[in-house]
Amino acid sequence: MNVHPFIEAEKTAGHNVKRACELLEVSRTAYYACRTGVPGPRAARDAELTERITTVHQQSRGTYGAPRIHAVLKREGAGCSRRRVARLMRQAGLAGRHRRRRHRTTIPDPQAVNRPDLVLRDFRPDPAAVDTRWCGDITYIATDEGWLYLATVIDIASRRVVGWATADHLRTELVADALTAACHTRRPTSPVIFHSDRGCQYTSRELEILAREFGIRLSVGRTGQCWDNALAESFFSTLKNELGDTRSWPSRAAAHTAIFEWIESWYNLHRLHSSLGYRSPADYETALAA
């Protein structure tokens, strides 16, 4: 609404500008900016911030909401509040992506050997515990050729994906390939706990033999308790949400390429984590090394 004619009418009726602005709930700065056609300092600053917010949102592939964008701006010295970022995002029609629930992909083996839970839902980042505790899980990606299954190994301390593998099947070979990739990439010098759910792939004899070769201690959560492997569950929610959970890739190869690019070029290197003080896994590990 153009408030300028209304305030001019109030002035003509003998009311001052201050009282007219109070009645119409408009700041005097906005009134004079409207009257002169020159935006005030706050409006100019909002325009500048909106431009920067839009850039950060695009760089995040349209995934960041107000908290992460505010963290980026704060790191750059922008000096604005999170509420202001949220307001400017609404005005610009920008929004982050929200997580969706996912379906289970692993089936427990009732005959499997009972293994302990060595993590006990403690998924807090620990600067002194990089490459001491990993967790993993399996999810699926829809393609026009059928499902593509993804197994991951995540370092609990830094949130970094240290190993992953894809396949068109759910055999133990899939999780074995992901764990092998993690061991070859990180080359841990001391025993590592590898935590998972009680899916038959993770409780298999084949994985037990492989883990023993690499000095890995296997840990499993309880059946049907998603919180016992919450970090892996959260990662898959983020991946599916940011890759586009509703789309179907034309082929398994196309989906594999998209996953590779998302994990290796975005998630590990640049995506900010609130649990890491709004740093990426790579930045977090670099800071620890320094």
C-alpha contacts under 8 A as a table, 3 or more apart, distances in Angstrom:
res1	aa1	res2	aa2	distance
2	N	5	P	7.14
3	V	6	F	5.38
3	V	7	I	6.35
3	V	24	L	7.84
3	V	31	Y	7.41
4	H	7	I	5.37
4	H	8	E	6.26
4	H	31	Y	6.49
4	H	34	C	6.67
4	H	35	R	6.49
5	P	8	E	5.05
5	P	9	A	6.16
6	F	9	A	5.08
6	F	10	E	6.32
7	I	10	E	4.91
7	I	11	K	6.23
7	I	17	V	6.82
7	I	20	A	5.77
7	I	21	C	7.10
8	E	11	K	5.03
8	E	12	T	6.25
9	A	12	T	5.01
9	A	13	A	6.27
10	E	13	A	5.00
10	E	14	G	6.51
10	E	15	H	5.36
10	E	16	N	7.32
10	E	17	V	7.73
10	E	20	A	6.19
11	K	14	G	5.15
11	K	15	H	4.86
11	K	16	N	5.64
11	K	17	V	6.55
11	K	20	A	7.71
12	T	15	H	7.22
15	H	19	R	6.60
15	H	20	A	6.64
16	N	19	R	5.57
16	N	20	A	6.33
17	V	20	A	5.08
17	V	21	C	6.07
17	V	28	R	7.44
18	K	21	C	5.29
18	K	22	E	6.32
18	K	28	R	6.78
19	R	22	E	5.08
19	R	23	L	6.30
20	A	23	L	5.17
20	A	24	L	6.35
21	C	24	L	5.17
21	C	25	E	5.71
21	C	26	V	4.87
21	C	27	S	6.05
21	C	28	R	6.23
21	C	31	Y	7.66
22	E	25	E	4.88
22	E	26	V	6.36
22	E	27	S	7.57
23	L	26	V	7.88
26	V	30	A	6.74
26	V	31	Y	7.06
27	S	30	A	5.25
27	S	31	Y	6.42
28	R	31	Y	4.89
28	R	32	Y	6.18
29	T	32	Y	5.38
29	T	33	A	6.06
29	T	40	G	6.46
30	A	33	A	5.02
30	A	34	C	6.03
30	A	39	P	7.79
30	A	40	G	7.03
31	Y	34	C	5.09
31	Y	35	R	6.11
32	Y	35	R	4.85
32	Y	36	T	5.98
33	A	36	T	5.33
33	A	37	G	5.52
33	A	38	V	5.05
33	A	39	P	5.04
33	A	40	G	5.78
34	C	37	G	5.15
34	C	38	V	7.02
34	C	39	P	7.44
39	P	42	R	8.00
39	P	43	A	5.75
39	P	44	A	6.16
40	G	43	A	5.29
40	G	44	A	6.19
41	P	44	A	5.11
41	P	45	R	6.09
42	R	45	R	4.97
42	R	46	D	6.05
43	A	46	D	5.00
43	A	47	A	6.25
44	A	47	A	5.14
44	A	48	E	6.31
45	R	48	E	5.02
45	R	49	L	6.09
46	D	49	L	5.05
46	D	50	T	5.94
46	D	88	L	7.29
47	A	50	T	5.09
47	A	51	E	6.30
48	E	51	E	5.30
48	E	52	R	6.51
49	L	52	R	5.08
49	L	53	I	5.94
49	L	88	L	7.93
50	T	53	I	4.95
50	T	54	T	6.02
50	T	88	L	6.07
50	T	89	M	7.28
50	T	92	A	7.32
51	E	54	T	5.20
51	E	55	T	6.39
52	R	55	T	5.06
52	R	56	V	6.28
53	I	56	V	5.18
53	I	57	H	6.05
53	I	69	I	6.75
53	I	85	V	7.58
53	I	89	M	7.42
54	T	57	H	5.06
54	T	58	Q	6.17
54	T	94	L	7.71
55	T	58	Q	5.16
55	T	59	Q	6.18
56	V	59	Q	5.00
56	V	60	S	6.22
56	V	69	I	6.57
56	V	72	V	7.77
57	H	60	S	5.17
57	H	61	R	6.58
57	H	62	G	5.21
57	H	63	T	6.91
57	H	64	Y	5.92
57	H	65	G	7.88
57	H	69	I	7.12
57	H	94	L	7.80
58	Q	61	R	5.07
58	Q	62	G	5.33
59	Q	62	G	7.31
60	S	63	T	5.54
60	S	64	Y	5.91
60	S	271	R	7.62
61	R	64	Y	7.84
61	R	242	E	7.89
62	G	95	A	7.53
62	G	96	G	6.30
62	G	97	R	7.39
63	T	95	A	7.65
63	T	96	G	4.65
63	T	97	R	5.01
63	T	242	E	6.25
64	Y	67	P	7.74
64	Y	68	R	5.78
64	Y	69	I	6.21
64	Y	95	A	7.38
64	Y	96	G	4.62
64	Y	97	R	6.89
65	G	68	R	5.93
65	G	69	I	6.26
65	G	86	A	7.97
65	G	95	A	5.72
65	G	96	G	3.93
65	G	97	R	7.11
66	A	69	I	5.16
66	A	70	H	5.79
66	A	82	R	6.44
66	A	83	R	7.98
66	A	85	V	5.90
66	A	86	A	5.18
66	A	89	M	7.43
66	A	95	A	7.86
66	A	96	G	7.48
67	P	70	H	5.16
67	P	71	A	6.24
67	P	82	R	6.46
68	R	71	A	4.92
68	R	72	V	6.34
68	R	272	L	6.92
68	R	274	S	7.76
68	R	278	Y	7.05
69	I	72	V	5.13
69	I	73	L	6.26
69	I	85	V	7.59
70	H	73	L	5.11
70	H	74	K	5.94
70	H	80	C	7.70
70	H	81	S	7.25
70	H	82	R	5.56
70	H	85	V	6.40
71	A	74	K	5.09
71	A	75	R	6.14
71	A	278	Y	6.49
72	V	75	R	5.15
72	V	76	E	6.36
73	L	76	E	5.01
73	L	77	G	6.28
73	L	78	A	5.15
73	L	79	G	7.40
73	L	80	C	7.75
74	K	77	G	5.03
74	K	78	A	5.44
74	K	79	G	5.96
74	K	80	C	7.23
75	R	78	A	7.58
80	C	84	R	6.64
80	C	85	V	7.33
81	S	84	R	5.26
81	S	85	V	6.51
82	R	85	V	5.05
82	R	86	A	6.19
83	R	86	A	5.00
83	R	87	R	6.14
84	R	87	R	5.05
84	R	88	L	6.17
85	V	88	L	5.22
85	V	89	M	6.07
86	A	89	M	5.10
86	A	90	R	6.26
87	R	90	R	5.21
87	R	91	Q	6.29
88	L	91	Q	5.02
88	L	92	A	6.09
89	M	92	A	5.04
89	M	93	G	6.01
89	M	94	L	4.88
89	M	95	A	6.67
90	R	93	G	5.03
90	R	94	L	5.92
90	R	95	A	7.26
91	Q	94	L	7.71
97	R	241	N	6.73
97	R	242	E	7.00
98	H	241	N	6.84
99	R	237	S	5.53
99	R	238	T	6.13
99	R	241	N	5.76
100	R	237	S	6.11
100	R	241	N	6.83
101	R	237	S	6.81
102	R	237	S	6.88
104	R	139	T	7.62
105	T	138	I	6.48
105	T	139	T	6.08
105	T	140	Y	7.43
106	T	138	I	7.17
106	T	198	R	7.74
106	T	199	G	4.61
106	T	200	C	6.85
106	T	201	Q	7.66
107	I	198	R	7.57
107	I	199	G	4.85
107	I	200	C	5.81
108	P	198	R	5.38
108	P	199	G	4.41
108	P	200	C	4.99
108	P	223	T	7.28
109	D	112	A	5.35
109	D	198	R	7.56
109	D	199	G	6.75
109	D	200	C	4.90
109	D	203	T	7.45
112	A	200	C	7.48
112	A	203	T	5.92
112	A	204	S	6.90
113	V	203	T	6.87
115	R	218	L	7.36
115	R	219	S	6.25
115	R	220	V	6.27
116	P	219	S	5.65
116	P	220	V	6.17
116	P	221	G	7.73
117	D	120	L	5.93
117	D	195	H	7.65
117	D	219	S	5.01
117	D	220	V	5.00
117	D	221	G	5.43
117	D	222	R	7.89
118	L	193	I	7.44
118	L	195	H	7.48
118	L	219	S	5.47
118	L	220	V	7.48
119	V	122	D	5.64
119	V	123	F	7.57
119	V	195	H	7.04
119	V	219	S	7.33
120	L	221	G	7.71
120	L	228	D	6.83
121	R	227	W	6.82
121	R	228	D	5.25
121	R	229	N	6.98
121	R	230	A	7.41
123	F	156	I	6.04
123	F	157	A	7.62
123	F	230	A	7.81
123	F	231	L	6.63
124	R	156	I	7.28
124	R	157	A	6.87
124	R	275	S	7.77
125	P	156	I	6.36
125	P	157	A	4.17
125	P	158	S	6.06
125	P	159	R	7.69
125	P	275	S	7.11
125	P	276	L	7.00
126	D	129	A	5.24
126	D	130	V	7.12
126	D	156	I	7.99
126	D	157	A	4.81
126	D	158	S	7.49
127	P	130	V	6.60
127	P	157	A	6.54
127	P	158	S	7.77
127	P	288	L	6.56
129	A	132	T	5.34
129	A	133	R	7.09
129	A	157	A	5.79
130	V	133	R	7.18
130	V	155	D	6.78
130	V	156	I	7.50
130	V	157	A	5.17
130	V	158	S	6.54
131	D	134	W	7.02
131	D	155	D	6.32
131	D	157	A	7.59
131	D	186	R	7.54
131	D	188	P	6.20
131	D	192	V	6.50
132	T	155	D	7.97
132	T	188	P	7.98
132	T	190	S	7.45
132	T	191	P	6.81
132	T	192	V	4.55
132	T	193	I	6.17
133	R	155	D	6.23
133	R	156	I	5.82
133	R	157	A	7.22
133	R	192	V	5.53
133	R	193	I	4.68
133	R	194	F	6.06
133	R	195	H	7.53
134	W	153	V	6.31
134	W	154	I	5.34
134	W	155	D	4.51
134	W	156	I	5.39
134	W	192	V	7.11
134	W	193	I	6.00
134	W	194	F	4.73
134	W	195	H	6.09
135	C	153	V	5.60
135	C	154	I	5.29
135	C	155	D	6.65
135	C	156	I	6.62
135	C	194	F	5.32
135	C	195	H	4.39
135	C	196	S	5.67
135	C	229	N	7.44
135	C	231	L	7.58
135	C	232	A	6.51
136	G	151	A	6.98
136	G	152	T	5.20
136	G	153	V	4.52
136	G	154	I	6.16
136	G	194	F	7.33
136	G	195	H	6.35
136	G	196	S	5.24
136	G	232	A	5.82
137	D	151	A	5.72
137	D	152	T	5.90
137	D	153	V	7.39
137	D	196	S	6.09
137	D	197	D	7.10
137	D	232	A	5.93
137	D	233	E	7.46
138	I	149	Y	6.84
138	I	150	L	5.51
138	I	151	A	4.41
138	I	152	T	6.73
138	I	175	V	7.80
139	T	149	Y	5.77
139	T	150	L	5.34
139	T	151	A	6.65
139	T	236	F	6.97
140	Y	147	W	6.16
140	Y	148	L	5.56
140	Y	149	Y	4.36
140	Y	150	L	5.94
141	I	147	W	5.69
141	I	148	L	5.08
141	I	149	Y	6.29
141	I	150	L	7.60
141	I	248	S	7.86
141	I	255	A	7.41
142	A	146	G	6.33
142	A	147	W	4.97
142	A	148	L	6.44
142	A	247	R	7.61
142	A	248	S	5.18
142	A	249	W	6.48
143	T	146	G	5.16
143	T	147	W	5.84
143	T	148	L	6.90
143	T	248	S	4.84
143	T	249	W	4.37
143	T	250	P	5.60
143	T	251	S	5.38
143	T	252	R	5.97
143	T	255	A	7.17
144	D	248	S	6.39
144	D	249	W	6.17
144	D	250	P	5.01
144	D	251	S	5.68
144	D	252	R	7.87
145	E	250	P	7.15
145	E	251	S	5.52
145	E	252	R	6.53
146	G	168	D	7.87
146	G	252	R	7.62
147	W	168	D	6.41
147	W	252	R	7.65
148	L	166	T	6.68
148	L	167	A	5.92
148	L	168	D	5.11
148	L	169	H	7.62
148	L	252	R	5.89
148	L	255	A	7.60
149	Y	166	T	5.43
149	Y	167	A	5.36
149	Y	168	D	5.93
149	Y	169	H	6.57
149	Y	170	L	6.90
150	L	164	W	7.15
150	L	165	A	5.84
150	L	166	T	4.51
150	L	167	A	6.81
150	L	174	L	7.84
151	A	164	W	5.50
151	A	165	A	5.40
151	A	166	T	6.36
151	A	174	L	6.51
151	A	175	V	5.62
151	A	178	A	6.11
152	T	161	V	6.90
152	T	162	V	7.92
152	T	163	G	5.85
152	T	164	W	4.21
152	T	165	A	6.63
152	T	175	V	7.50
152	T	178	A	5.91
152	T	179	L	7.83
153	V	161	V	5.86
153	V	162	V	5.77
153	V	163	G	4.93
153	V	164	W	5.98
153	V	178	A	6.42
153	V	179	L	6.40
153	V	182	A	6.64
154	I	159	R	6.02
154	I	160	R	5.58
154	I	161	V	4.39
154	I	162	V	5.62
154	I	163	G	7.07
154	I	232	A	7.31
155	D	158	S	5.72
155	D	159	R	5.27
155	D	160	R	5.38
155	D	161	V	6.41
155	D	162	V	6.47
156	I	159	R	5.34
156	I	160	R	7.64
156	I	231	L	7.60
158	S	276	L	7.53
158	S	281	P	5.36
158	S	284	Y	6.58
158	S	285	E	6.60
159	R	281	P	5.75
160	R	267	Y	7.99
160	R	268	N	5.58
160	R	281	P	5.16
160	R	282	A	7.30
161	V	164	W	7.27
161	V	263	I	7.29
161	V	268	N	6.62
162	V	181	A	7.63
162	V	182	A	4.97
162	V	185	T	6.86
162	V	186	R	7.02
163	G	178	A	5.14
163	G	179	L	6.23
163	G	180	T	7.57
163	G	181	A	4.97
163	G	182	A	3.97
163	G	183	C	7.75
163	G	185	T	7.34
164	W	177	D	7.40
164	W	178	A	4.26
164	W	179	L	7.33
164	W	181	A	6.69
164	W	182	A	7.31
165	A	174	L	6.39
165	A	175	V	7.27
165	A	177	D	6.02
165	A	178	A	4.83
165	A	181	A	7.93
166	T	174	L	6.70
166	T	256	H	7.06
167	A	170	L	7.53
167	A	174	L	6.42
169	H	174	L	7.52
170	L	173	E	7.89
170	L	174	L	6.50
170	L	201	Q	7.81
171	R	174	L	5.92
171	R	175	V	7.88
171	R	201	Q	6.53
172	T	175	V	5.59
172	T	176	A	6.15
172	T	200	C	7.90
172	T	201	Q	4.54
172	T	202	Y	7.31
172	T	204	S	7.30
172	T	206	E	7.27
172	T	207	L	7.06
173	E	176	A	4.94
173	E	177	D	6.03
174	L	177	D	5.33
174	L	178	A	6.57
175	V	178	A	5.05
175	V	179	L	6.19
175	V	201	Q	6.96
175	V	202	Y	7.44
175	V	207	L	8.00
176	A	179	L	5.17
176	A	180	T	6.02
176	A	207	L	6.21
176	A	210	L	7.33
177	D	180	T	5.07
177	D	181	A	6.10
178	A	181	A	5.15
178	A	182	A	6.34
179	L	182	A	5.07
179	L	183	C	6.29
180	T	183	C	5.17
180	T	184	H	6.17
181	A	184	H	5.19
181	A	185	T	6.01
182	A	185	T	5.13
182	A	186	R	5.97
182	A	187	R	7.82
183	C	186	R	5.43
183	C	187	R	5.17
183	C	188	P	6.86
183	C	214	F	7.20
184	H	187	R	5.45
188	P	191	P	7.27
188	P	192	V	7.38
190	S	215	G	7.76
191	P	215	G	5.34
191	P	216	I	5.70
191	P	217	R	6.97
192	V	215	G	6.95
192	V	216	I	5.05
192	V	217	R	6.05
193	I	216	I	5.87
193	I	217	R	4.66
193	I	218	L	5.94
193	I	219	S	6.63
194	F	216	I	6.54
194	F	217	R	6.03
194	F	218	L	5.07
194	F	219	S	5.82
195	H	218	L	6.14
195	H	219	S	4.44
195	H	220	V	5.40
195	H	221	G	7.53
195	H	229	N	7.54
196	S	199	G	7.99
196	S	202	Y	6.82
196	S	219	S	6.38
196	S	220	V	4.91
196	S	221	G	6.44
196	S	229	N	6.26
197	D	202	Y	7.20
197	D	220	V	5.15
197	D	221	G	5.10
197	D	222	R	6.91
197	D	223	T	7.10
197	D	228	D	7.46
197	D	229	N	6.40
198	R	202	Y	6.34
198	R	203	T	6.31
198	R	220	V	5.83
198	R	221	G	6.41
198	R	222	R	6.76
198	R	223	T	5.98
199	G	202	Y	5.49
199	G	203	T	6.50
200	C	203	T	5.18
200	C	204	S	5.89
201	Q	204	S	5.40
201	Q	207	L	7.37
202	Y	207	L	6.46
203	T	207	L	7.13
203	T	208	E	7.37
204	S	207	L	5.54
204	S	208	E	6.47
205	R	208	E	4.99
205	R	209	I	6.32
206	E	209	I	5.36
206	E	210	L	6.45
207	L	210	L	5.03
207	L	211	A	6.00
208	E	211	A	5.13
208	E	212	R	6.23
208	E	218	L	7.48
209	I	212	R	5.20
209	I	213	E	6.47
210	L	213	E	5.19
210	L	214	F	6.59
211	A	214	F	5.25
211	A	215	G	6.02
211	A	216	I	4.69
211	A	217	R	6.79
211	A	218	L	7.22
212	R	215	G	5.03
212	R	216	I	5.84
212	R	217	R	7.48
213	E	216	I	7.64
221	G	225	Q	7.16
221	G	228	D	5.06
221	G	229	N	6.64
222	R	225	Q	5.60
222	R	228	D	6.67
225	Q	228	D	5.62
225	Q	229	N	7.76
226	C	229	N	5.68
226	C	230	A	6.00
226	C	233	E	7.24
227	W	230	A	4.49
229	N	232	A	5.83
229	N	233	E	6.43
230	A	233	E	5.02
230	A	234	S	5.98
231	L	234	S	5.09
231	L	235	F	6.22
232	A	235	F	5.11
232	A	236	F	6.45
233	E	236	F	5.39
233	E	237	S	6.39
234	S	237	S	5.10
234	S	238	T	6.31
235	F	238	T	5.15
235	F	239	L	6.17
236	F	239	L	4.97
236	F	240	K	6.04
237	S	240	K	5.40
237	S	241	N	6.01
238	T	241	N	5.15
238	T	242	E	6.01
239	L	242	E	5.36
239	L	243	L	5.92
240	K	243	L	5.23
240	K	244	G	5.82
240	K	245	D	4.89
241	N	244	G	5.24
241	N	245	D	5.37
242	E	245	D	7.59
243	L	258	A	7.82
243	L	262	W	7.83
244	G	247	R	5.79
249	W	252	R	7.14
249	W	254	A	6.41
249	W	255	A	5.74
250	P	254	A	6.59
250	P	255	A	7.79
251	S	254	A	5.22
251	S	255	A	6.43
252	R	255	A	5.08
252	R	256	H	6.06
253	A	256	H	5.03
253	A	257	T	6.21
254	A	257	T	5.16
254	A	258	A	6.27
255	A	258	A	5.09
255	A	259	I	6.17
256	H	259	I	5.11
256	H	260	F	6.12
257	T	260	F	5.08
257	T	261	E	6.16
258	A	261	E	5.19
258	A	262	W	6.08
259	I	262	W	5.09
259	I	263	I	6.04
260	F	263	I	5.39
260	F	264	E	5.79
260	F	265	S	7.69
261	E	264	E	5.49
261	E	265	S	5.22
261	E	266	W	6.95
262	W	265	S	5.71
262	W	266	W	5.06
262	W	267	Y	6.02
263	I	266	W	5.71
263	I	267	Y	4.80
263	I	268	N	5.91
264	E	267	Y	6.46
264	E	268	N	5.75
264	E	269	L	6.95
265	S	268	N	6.81
265	S	269	L	6.09
265	S	270	H	7.53
266	W	269	L	5.47
266	W	270	H	5.17
266	W	271	R	5.91
267	Y	270	H	5.81
267	Y	271	R	4.77
267	Y	280	S	7.46
267	Y	281	P	7.83
268	N	271	R	6.71
268	N	280	S	6.50
268	N	281	P	5.41
268	N	282	A	5.89
269	L	280	S	5.96
269	L	281	P	6.44
269	L	282	A	5.11
269	L	283	D	7.28
270	H	279	R	7.89
270	H	280	S	5.19
270	H	281	P	7.69
270	H	282	A	7.46
271	R	279	R	7.41
271	R	280	S	5.15
271	R	281	P	7.75
272	L	276	L	7.77
272	L	278	Y	4.83
272	L	279	R	4.69
272	L	280	S	4.57
272	L	281	P	7.80
273	H	276	L	5.25
273	H	277	G	6.63
273	H	278	Y	4.70
273	H	279	R	5.56
273	H	280	S	6.01
273	H	281	P	7.73
274	S	277	G	5.19
274	S	278	Y	4.53
274	S	279	R	7.34
275	S	278	Y	6.89
276	L	279	R	5.47
276	L	280	S	7.33
276	L	281	P	7.74
276	L	284	Y	6.96
279	R	283	D	6.02
279	R	284	Y	6.08
280	S	283	D	5.16
280	S	284	Y	6.07
281	P	284	Y	5.06
281	P	285	E	6.19
282	A	285	E	5.25
282	A	286	T	6.09
283	D	286	T	4.99
283	D	287	A	6.11
284	Y	287	A	5.20
284	Y	288	L	6.36
285	E	288	L	5.01
285	E	289	A	6.21
286	T	289	A	5.10
286	T	290	A	6.21
287	A	290	A	5.10
